[in-house]
Each structure stands twice: as structure tokens, then as C-alpha cells.
Amino acid sequence: MEDFGVPTSTLLEQGARLTLAVGLTGVALRLPHGYWKRNLRWLLVIIGIGMAAMLAVGTGALWAGLTVPFVMALMIGAIITPTHPVVTTPIVTGSLAEEKVPERVRYNLSVESGINDGLAYLFVMLPILLMTSPPQLHWWAPIIVIAAILGRRLVTIWTLRPLFRTLHNRPQTFFLSWFAPIGVSALFYATLAEKHTGNPEIFTYASLAITASVLIHGLSAAPISAWLKRHQSQSSDEAEAPSRTA
């Protein structure tokens, strides 16, 4: 595209922006009427507190494991914080999801991915303004990035579980804590951050995170969905047993 006067970074940024807009629109259109009022507590907890907590966990893992400057860890942590709606769609829609994943879990994961993708812009802009030095990067980088991707969500959701214990049981909570895939939104923020800072390693780490997320969450979607279905069935059977005995 550079032959036509369009830099590759600009093409990626604008393409990611367009895909993100389409994904957010899709999330809004598939929500049932009255969803927002019925699920206000989940939204306030997972967006109001959860995003900041996931940013902190991801940043801490990256800073400790990659030995990069704190601002660099904060930048990458902010990029991988949002759950992307397009990558999330196959997990929460389609016959597999509708058969095995409870409706509330599917809707809550969809809405979260739609809202936090846009709010992540604020998280990314702060380290852009603070960044001054490049990272040094290491061979164990993929392990650290994967730890940040999975840990940011697992630690945050289970720490916040007392606030929404009545909304989701333990199997549902695990499902929500595991599936927080990142995708085009992270690509968009990575190109934006690289453009403002001139540091190409931001895009390198972000690309690694996106690749790892797509593989891990994509390959685990079917088995974990089936696991959730089994636990839901067991819970239903246990709840019905006393009534049959009576």
C-alpha cells in the first residue's frame, strides 16, 4: 500500500478502527430489550473496577517478567486489557454457545467486550504521554505475555466475585474469567501507540499477545463450553432432586 502513498501503519490503524466499529455495532444489536437495567451491577463491577484491576494485573506481570520499564509495561497492559467483541463472537454466538453456555453469561461477556474496547483508549493514552525509553525485551517473552493475558482476567474476576456472587455460580465465573480474548482493538491501540511513541516493540509485543490469545481462547472454546454445560446440568439435577423426593 505504500506504493499508493498509504503507510502500512496507517492502513492497519484504519482497518482496525473500522473492524472495531462493526464489532461494537454487532454487540449492541444482539442484546435483548431491557438488558441494561437488569444487569447494571455486572456492568458497574466489571467495567468500573474490573478494567482497572485487569490493567494492574497485566502491567504487574509484564513489568516483573519482562523487566521492561514500568511505563512500557503499563502501555502493553493497557493494550491487552480490553476484551474484543469480534474475537468473542464465536464464543458467545452460534449453535454451540446457545446450547452449552447460559444466556446471561453470553450476554454479559458480549456487553463487557463492547464497552471496554472503547474505554481502553483512555488507558492507552496515559502511557503514551509518559513513555520515554525503549524496552529490552528476552526469550521468555511469550510466556510472560501469556501470563499477562490470562492472569489479568482470572485474578480480577475471582477477586471481584463476592460482588456478583448471586449473578453467576462458580462454573460460570470460571468461564467468564477465562474467556477475555483480545483482537483487533489491541491491534488498533498498538498501531496508535507505536505512531505516537515511535517505538516498534510495542507492536511486536501486542502482536504476540493477539496471536497467543486467538490460539488459546479459540482452541479452548469447545472443551470449556462443554465443561460448563455439564456442570450446569449437574447443578440442575441436584436442585431438582429434593423436589422429586418430596
FIFI-578930 format. One record per residue (C-alpha): residue in three letters; x, y, z. Coordinates in steps of 0.2 Angstrom, whole numbers, plus 2048, in hexadecimal, padded with zeros to 3 digits. Layout:
# FIFI-578930
ALAXYZ
...
//
This chain:
# FIFI-578930
MET800800800
GLU80F80C802
ASP81080C7EF
PHE8008157EF
GLY8068217FD
VAL7FD81880B
PRO809813819
THR806801820
SER804808831
THR7F681382C
LEU7ED805822
LEU7EE7FA831
GLU7E880883D
GLN7D980C832
GLY7D57FA82E
ALA7D57F6840
ARG7CA805844
LEU7BD800837
THR7BD7EE83D
LEU7BB7F484F
ALA7AC7FF84A
VAL7A37F0842
GLY7A67E5851
LEU79F7F285D
THR7907F4852
GLY78D7E1852
VAL78E7E0865
ALA7817EE867
LEU7757E685A
ARG7757D4862
LEU7707DA874
PRO75E7D787A
HIS7537E587F
GLY7557EB891
TYR7667E3893
TRP76F7F2899
LYS7637F48A8
ARG7637E28AD
ASN7767E18AD
LEU77C7F18B4
ARG7867EA8C2
TRP7907DF8B6
LEU7947EE8AB
LEU7997F98BA
VAL7A47EC8C1
ILE7AD7E58B2
ILE7AF7F68A9
GLY7B18028B8
ILE7BD7F78C2
GLY7C17E88B7
MET7CA7F28A9
ALA7D57FB8B5
ALA7D97EA8BE
MET7DD7E18AE
LEU7E87EF8A9
ALA7F17EE8B9
VAL7F37DB8B9
GLY7F97DB8A7
THR8057EA8AA
GLY80C7E18B9
ALA80F7D18B0
LEU8187D98A1
TRP8227E58AC
ALA8287D78B7
GLY82B7CA8AA
LEU8327D489B
THR83C7E08A6
VAL8367EE89A
PRO8348008A1
PHE8248028AA
VAL81D80E89E
MET81F801890
ALA8177F489A
LEU80980089E
MET80780388B
ILE8067F1886
GLY7FB7ED895
ALA7EF7FA88F
ILE7EF7F387D
ILE7EB7E2883
THR7DE7E7890
PRO7CE7E8885
THR7C57D8880
HIS7C17D986D
PRO7AF7D7867
VAL7B47D0856
VAL7BF7C285D
THR7B27BF86B
THR7A47BC85F
PRO7A77AA85B
ILE7A87A686D
VAL7977AE871
THR78D7AB861
GLY78879D856
SER78178C85A
LEU78F786865
ALA78E795871
GLU77B795871
GLU77B783876
LYS788783883
VAL78B79488A
PRO77D79D894
GLU7757AC88C
ARG77A7B889A
VAL78C7B3899
ARG78C7B5886
TYR7847C6887
ASN78F7CC895
LEU79F7C788C
SER7997D087C
VAL7947E0885
GLU7A57E188F
SER7AF7DE87F
GLY7A57EC876
ILE7A77F9884
ASN7B97F7889
ASP7BF7F7878
GLY7BB80A877
LEU7C080E888
ALA7D1806886
TYR7D681687C
LEU7D882088C
PHE7E3812893
VAL7EE812884
MET7F0825882
LEU7F7827894
PRO80781C891
ILE809824880
LEU80B835888
LEU81782E895
MET82282388A
THR834828889
SER83F818887
PRO83F80887D
PRO83D7F6884
GLN84A7E9884
LEU8407DC881
HIS8467C5884
TRP8437B387E
TRP8367B088B
ALA82B7BF884
PRO81D7B487D
ILE81B7AB88E
ILE81A7BC897
VAL80E7C388A
ILE8037B488C
ALA8037B589F
ALA7FE7C889D
ILE7F07C3891
LEU7E87B589C
GLY7ED7BC8AD
ARG7E57CD8AB
ARG7D47C58A9
LEU7D57B68B5
VAL7DC7C08C3
THR7D07CF8C1
ILE7C07C58BF
TRP7C37B98CD
THR7C87C88D9
LEU7B87D18D4
ARG7AD7C28D5
PRO7A57C68E6
LEU79E7D58DE
PHE7947CB8D1
ARG7937BA8DA
THR7807BA8D8
LEU7817BD8C5
HIS78D7AE8C0
ASN79179E8C8
ARG7A37978C9
PRO7A378F8B8
GLN79C79E8B0
THR7A97A98B9
PHE7B779E8B2
PHE7B079F8A1
LEU7AF7B28A2
SER7C17B38AA
TRP7C97A989C
PHE7C17B088C
ALA7C87C288A
PRO7CF7C0878
ILE7D87CF871
GLY7D87D385E
VAL7D67E2853
SER7D37EF861
ALA7E57EA867
LEU7EC7EC855
PHE7E47FD854
TYR7EB803864
ALA7FC7FC860
THR7FD805850
LEU7F7815858
ALA804813866
GLU81280F85A
LYS80E81E850
HIS80E82A85F
THR81E823867
GLY82881D858
ASN82C80D861
PRO8297FD856
GLU82A7F1864
ILE8197F686A
PHE8127EE85B
THR81D7DF85C
TYR8177DB86E
ALA8057DF86A
SER8057D485A
LEU80C7C6865
ALA7FE7C8871
ILE7F17C8864
THR7F87B885C
ALA7F97AF86D
SER7E77B5872
VAL7DF7AF861
LEU7E879E863
ILE7E479B875
HIS7D27A1876
GLY7CE79A865
LEU7D4789869
SER7CC78987A
ALA7BB78F875
ALA7B377E871
PRO7BA774880
ILE7B778188D
SER7A5785886
ALA7A2772887
TRP7A9772899
LEU79D78089E
LYS78E777896
ARG7927688A1
HIS7937718B1
GLN78377B8AD
SER77A76A8AA
GLN7817638BA
SER77C7738C4
SER76A7718BC
ASP76975F8C1
GLU76E7628D3
ALA7627718D5
GLU7547668CE
ALA7587578D9
PRO75075D8E9
SER7407628E1
ARG73E7508D9
THR7427488EA
ALA7357538F2
//
